[in-house]
Amino acid sequence: MTGWRALFYKEVLRFWKVGFQTVAAPVLTAVLYLLIFGHVLEEHV
């Protein structure tokens, strides 16, 4: 069980180091996509 625990801890640390790339960047991309295309398409609908 010690190996599993060490691997889990290592992966959690890795996730926190790249947290922006893992979580915030896709969310920001989706929000910008919705804002831009929503603004463009609201005039045509």
C-alpha positions in Angstrom: 0.0 0.0 0.0 3.0 2.3 0.5 3.8 2.3 -3.2 0.2 3.2 -4.1 0.2 6.0 -1.6 3.6 7.4 -2.9 2.3 7.3 -6.5 -0.9 9.1 -5.5 1.0 11.8 -3.6 3.4 12.3 -6.5 0.5 12.6 -9.0 -1.4 15.1 -6.7 1.8 17.3 -6.5 2.2 17.1 -10.3 -1.4 18.1 -10.8 -1.0 21.1 -8.5 2.1 22.2 -10.3 0.3 22.3 -13.6 -3.0 23.3 -12.2 -3.5 26.3 -14.4 -2.8 24.2 -17.6 -5.0 21.4 -16.3 -8.1 23.3 -15.1 -8.0 27.1 -15.7 -6.8 27.1 -19.3 -9.6 24.9 -20.7 -12.2 26.8 -18.7 -10.9 30.2 -20.0 -10.8 28.9 -23.5 -14.4 27.7 -23.3 -15.6 31.0 -21.8 -13.9 33.1 -24.5 -15.3 30.8 -27.2 -18.8 31.2 -25.9 -18.5 35.0 -25.4 -17.1 35.6 -28.9 -19.4 33.3 -30.9 -22.4 34.3 -28.8 -21.7 37.9 -29.6 -21.2 37.3 -33.3 -24.3 35.0 -33.6 -26.7 37.0 -31.6 -26.9 39.5 -34.4 -27.8 36.8 -36.9 -30.4 34.9 -34.9 
